[in-house]
Amino acid sequence: MKFRNALGAFMALAGAVLAVRGVLLPWHGKEAGRDFRLEYLFHDGRLSRLGQFDSLLYLMVAGGVLAVLAVKNKSRWLAVMGGSLVVVATVWWIWRDAESMGGSTVKAYADRMPYGVKETLLGGAVLLGGGILMPESEGKSKSAMSGYIFGFLPWIVYALVAGKDPKSSALVGLVAAAGTVFIGRRKGNAWDEMVIESSAVVFFGAMTWIVHKSPDSPLITYSPALVDAWLGATALASIVVLRPFTLALARKIAPVSVHDTAAFFRTNTVITFVWALSFAAAGGVLALAIRSGSQTAQYIVFVKVASFAVPAIFSSRYPKIAAKR
């Protein structure tokens, strides 16, 4: 078992390195993968360059971060998700790039595939294989940490792929949400442990319907803000019904003796409220930016990262502060 875990961890990290290194190498002529927008995966037209936060590089870095977290927490599912993200994105690129080159077939493209694309695809496959090889951790705290990341995965995936094609973006979000719910139930997670995942299915299902039925709806324009507003409403609703969404995950870490205490419930209510407040603030800030036309890819990324990072840090520190009172 130790050898299997060590080999799986090594493969996951090696695959992550290959995936990130590959996107720094040529993907189209002499152009490196990092020089192309994420949105190119989802809309028609020739390649459009961008050097910063809207780059394909950050998609591969996200896969690498999942690999590191998988090794740290001995989580098979995080590694599998990281590998799947890299492989699917790269295969999608191959199809879109072949399509942009005058109807060239994928097979013809594969015969002259740039080295960078090959290395990233290999890295994703190795990362995915490492995840499959790794045994799932049985540690409670590790399981809870993985559960937090797993729950927000559909929203993270949507944030990465959201571009000029709302139909594809919404569909990817819906598939990711349905996949996390399916995997969670297969792992034996109760429904109260999957509030965020279940909410994602409803949201992306509604968005998929809207973009197909009303492609000119203002809701589509405001979708970056709408995502955070919906998450904030979900977190707040879980408090109103006396089932803070952090409660079930916290029970995986805390001793059984405190599960039904008022202090434990109060602590998780405060933590959930901070998540709700953070998402609501992010939604408001993004809505104002979109209305004024001042939003940029960098600005949206910064707000999104902050809306997750601030409550995540608070969630890790507040229980210790509350316990001392």
C-alpha positions in Angstrom: 0.0 0.0 0.0 2.8 2.4 0.9 4.6 1.7 -2.4 1.3 2.2 -4.4 0.7 5.5 -2.7 4.3 6.7 -3.2 4.2 5.7 -6.9 0.8 7.4 -7.4 2.0 10.5 -5.6 5.2 10.6 -7.7 3.2 10.2 -10.9 0.8 12.9 -9.9 3.5 15.4 -9.2 5.5 14.4 -12.3 2.4 14.7 -14.4 1.7 18.2 -13.0 5.2 19.4 -13.8 5.0 18.0 -17.4 1.5 19.7 -17.9 2.8 23.1 -16.7 6.1 22.8 -18.5 4.3 21.8 -21.7 2.2 24.9 -21.8 5.3 27.0 -21.7 6.5 25.3 -25.0 5.2 25.8 -28.5 1.5 25.0 -29.0 0.9 26.7 -32.4 3.9 27.4 -34.6 6.4 29.2 -32.4 3.7 30.5 -30.0 3.7 29.0 -26.5 0.5 27.7 -25.0 0.7 30.3 -22.3 0.2 33.0 -24.9 -3.4 32.0 -25.7 -6.6 32.9 -24.1 -8.8 30.4 -22.2 -11.7 31.7 -24.2 -10.2 30.3 -27.4 -11.4 26.9 -26.3 -15.0 28.1 -26.5 -15.5 30.5 -29.4 -14.9 30.6 -33.2 -12.1 32.5 -34.8 -8.3 32.6 -35.0 -6.0 32.5 -32.1 -6.0 35.6 -29.9 -3.0 36.3 -27.7 -3.0 37.4 -24.1 -0.1 37.2 -21.7 -1.6 37.4 -18.2 -4.5 36.0 -16.2 -6.6 34.8 -19.1 -3.9 32.4 -20.3 -4.1 28.7 -20.8 -1.2 28.5 -18.4 -3.5 29.1 -15.4 -5.7 26.2 -16.4 -2.7 23.9 -16.2 -1.6 25.5 -13.0 -5.0 24.7 -11.6 -4.5 21.1 -12.5 -1.1 21.2 -10.8 -2.5 22.7 -7.6 -5.1 19.9 -7.5 -2.2 17.4 -7.8 -0.2 19.0 -4.9 -3.4 19.0 -2.7 -4.0 15.4 -3.7 -0.6 14.3 -2.6 -0.7 16.4 0.6 -4.2 15.0 1.5 -3.7 11.5 0.0 -6.8 12.1 -2.1 -7.3 10.0 -5.2 -10.2 12.1 -6.4 -8.3 15.4 -6.3 -5.6 13.9 -8.5 -8.1 12.4 -10.9 -9.9 15.7 -11.2 -6.6 17.5 -11.8 -5.6 15.0 -14.5 -9.0 15.1 -16.1 -8.9 18.9 -16.2 -5.6 18.9 -18.1 -6.5 16.1 -20.5 -9.9 17.4 -21.4 -8.6 21.0 -21.9 -5.7 19.8 -24.1 -7.9 17.5 -26.2 -10.4 20.3 -26.6 -7.6 22.6 -27.7 -6.4 20.0 -30.3 -9.9 19.8 -31.7 -10.4 23.6 -31.8 -7.0 24.3 -33.2 -7.4 21.7 -35.9 -10.8 23.3 -36.7 -9.3 26.8 -37.0 -6.8 25.7 -39.6 -9.1 25.4 -42.5 -11.0 22.3 -41.5 -7.9 20.2 -40.8 -8.8 16.9 -39.2 -7.8 16.0 -35.7 -5.9 13.0 -37.2 -3.9 15.3 -39.5 -3.3 17.6 -36.6 -2.0 14.8 -34.5 0.6 13.9 -37.1 2.3 17.3 -36.7 1.2 18.0 -33.1 3.5 20.7 -31.5 5.8 19.3 -28.8 4.3 21.5 -26.1 0.8 20.1 -26.7 2.2 16.5 -26.6 4.0 17.1 -23.3 1.0 18.7 -21.6 -1.3 15.8 -22.8 1.3 13.3 -21.5 1.5 15.2 -18.2 -2.3 15.1 -17.9 -2.4 11.4 -18.6 0.4 10.7 -16.1 -1.4 12.8 -13.4 -4.7 11.0 -14.1 -2.9 7.6 -13.9 -1.3 8.6 -10.6 -4.7 9.6 -9.2 -6.1 6.2 -10.2 -3.2 4.4 -8.6 -3.3 6.3 -5.3 -5.4 4.7 -2.5 -8.0 7.0 -1.0 -7.1 8.5 2.4 -9.1 7.4 5.4 -8.1 10.3 7.6 -11.0 12.5 8.7 -9.3 15.8 8.5 -7.9 15.1 5.1 -11.3 13.8 3.9 -12.9 17.0 5.1 -10.4 19.3 3.4 -10.8 17.3 0.1 -14.6 17.6 0.5 -14.3 21.4 0.7 -12.3 21.7 -2.5 -14.4 19.0 -4.2 -17.6 20.9 -3.4 -16.5 24.1 -5.0 -14.9 22.3 -8.0 -17.9 23.0 -10.5 -17.7 26.7 -9.7 -13.9 26.8 -10.1 -14.2 24.9 -13.5 -16.8 27.4 -14.7 -14.7 30.3 -13.7 -11.8 28.9 -15.7 -13.8 28.2 -18.9 -16.3 31.1 -18.9 -15.6 33.0 -22.2 -17.4 34.3 -25.2 -19.5 31.2 -25.7 -22.0 31.1 -22.8 -23.6 27.9 -24.1 -20.4 25.9 -23.9 -19.4 27.4 -20.5 -22.8 26.7 -18.9 -22.8 23.2 -20.2 -19.3 22.5 -18.9 -20.4 23.9 -15.5 -23.5 21.6 -15.5 -21.5 18.5 -16.4 -18.9 19.3 -13.7 -21.7 19.8 -11.1 -23.5 16.6 -12.1 -20.2 14.8 -12.0 -19.3 16.0 -8.5 -22.7 15.0 -7.2 -22.4 11.5 -8.8 -18.9 10.9 -7.4 -19.9 12.3 -4.0 -22.9 9.9 -3.7 -20.8 7.0 -4.9 -18.3 7.8 -2.1 -21.1 7.7 0.4 -21.5 11.4 1.1 -24.8 12.5 2.6 -26.9 15.2 0.9 -26.1 17.7 3.7 -22.4 17.3 2.8 -23.1 18.3 -0.8 -25.1 21.5 -0.5 -22.7 23.5 -2.7 -22.5 20.7 -5.3 -26.3 20.3 -5.4 -26.8 24.1 -5.7 -24.4 24.1 -8.6 -26.5 21.5 -10.5 -29.6 23.8 -10.1 -27.7 27.0 -11.1 -25.9 25.6 -14.1 -29.0 23.7 -15.2 -30.9 27.1 -15.1 -28.0 28.9 -16.9 -27.9 26.2 -19.6 -31.6 26.6 -20.2 -31.4 30.5 -20.2 -28.5 30.6 -22.8 -30.4 28.4 -25.1 -33.8 30.0 -24.8 -32.8 33.6 -24.2 -29.3 34.1 -25.6 -29.7 37.9 -25.3 -30.7 37.8 -21.6 -28.9 40.4 -19.4 -28.4 37.5 -16.9 -25.7 36.2 -19.3 -23.8 39.4 -19.3 -23.9 39.5 -15.5 -23.1 35.8 -15.1 -19.7 36.4 -13.3 -21.5 38.4 -10.6 -24.5 36.1 -10.7 -22.4 33.1 -9.8 -21.2 34.7 -6.5 -24.7 36.1 -5.8 -26.1 32.5 -6.1 -23.3 31.1 -3.9 -24.0 33.7 -1.3 -27.7 33.0 -1.4 -27.1 29.3 -1.1 -24.9 29.8 2.0 -27.4 32.2 3.6 -30.3 29.8 2.8 -28.5 27.0 4.6 -28.3 29.2 7.7 -32.0 30.1 7.5 -33.0 26.4 7.5 -30.6 25.8 10.4 -28.3 23.6 8.3 -25.1 25.7 7.7 -23.3 24.1 4.8 -20.0 23.9 6.7 -21.6 21.8 9.5 -21.5 18.4 7.8 -17.9 18.8 6.7 -16.9 20.1 10.1 -18.3 17.0 11.7 -15.7 15.0 9.8 -12.9 16.8 11.8 -14.4 17.5 15.2 -14.8 14.9 17.9 -18.2 13.2 18.0 -18.8 14.5 21.5 -19.2 18.1 20.2 -21.3 17.5 17.2 -24.6 18.3 18.9 -23.4 21.1 21.1 -24.7 24.7 20.7 -21.1 26.0 20.5 -20.3 23.8 17.6 -23.5 24.8 15.7 -22.8 28.5 16.5 -19.2 28.3 15.3 -20.3 26.8 11.9 -23.1 29.3 11.6 -20.5 32.1 11.9 -18.2 30.4 9.4 -21.0 29.9 6.9 -22.2 33.5 7.3 -18.6 34.7 6.4 -18.8 32.6 3.3 -22.2 34.1 2.4 -20.9 37.6 3.1 -17.8 37.1 1.0 -19.7 35.8 -2.0 -22.4 38.5 -1.7 -19.7 41.2 -1.6 -17.9 39.7 -4.6 -21.2 39.5 -6.5 -21.9 43.2 -5.8 -18.5 44.4 -6.8 -18.5 42.5 -10.0 -22.1 43.6 -10.9 -21.0 47.3 -10.4 -17.9 46.7 -12.6 -19.9 45.0 -15.3 -22.5 47.8 -15.3 -19.8 50.5 -15.6 -17.9 48.5 -18.2 -14.7 48.6 -16.2 -14.3 44.8 -15.6 -11.2 43.1 -17.0 -10.2 39.4 -16.9 -7.5 40.3 -14.3 -10.1 42.2 -12.2 -12.6 39.3 -12.3 -9.9 36.7 -11.4 -8.7 38.9 -8.4 -12.2 39.2 -7.0 -13.0 35.5 -7.5 -9.8 34.4 -5.8 -10.3 36.8 -2.9 -14.0 35.6 -2.5 -12.7 32.1 -1.9 -9.4 32.8 -0.1 -10.8 35.1 2.6 -13.5 32.8 4.0 -11.2 29.7 3.5 -8.6 31.3 5.8 -11.2 32.4 8.2 -12.7 28.8 8.3 -9.3 27.4 9.2 -8.6 29.8 12.0 -11.9 30.7 13.6 -12.6 27.3 15.2 -9.4 27.7 17.3 -10.4 31.2 18.3 -13.9 30.1 19.3 -12.6 27.2 21.3 -10.6 29.5 23.5 -13.6 31.5 24.5 
